[in-house]
């Protein structure tokens, strides 16, 4: 990969390795959101997908996730511009908007654990959907 490819290569021209490398490993996209049926507004919960390893904030079966979680969105070069629920810190969303990656992103700082130390991952504050019960009891007042 070229040095700082995320700054000088449009999302549409990233190769598969570069595209995958943009993910900071925060796990925020693996949290369930509830939608207000009247307004369409989305509300985050602390409930994670059953495949999320909550200790690492990584998918436990990323390659086969769609076989187990059919509603898992396949974020790609086409829909990254239209998905409105991406976390505010998501590298894909930031780059789609022409914004820089945050300083804690491992591509910028070289440290995969920086996202966790910065408090920008789901590590340590989520519950699995298998244990949560009613998701409405798990709404959070936290910007993702």
ABEGO torsion letter per residue (X at the ends): XBBGAAAABBAAABBAAAAAAABAGAGAAABBBBBBAAAGBBBBBABBBAABBAAAGBBABAAAAAAABAABBBBBAAAAAABAABBAABAAAAAAAGBBBBAABAAAAGBAAAAAAAGABABGABBBAAAAEBAAAABBBBBX
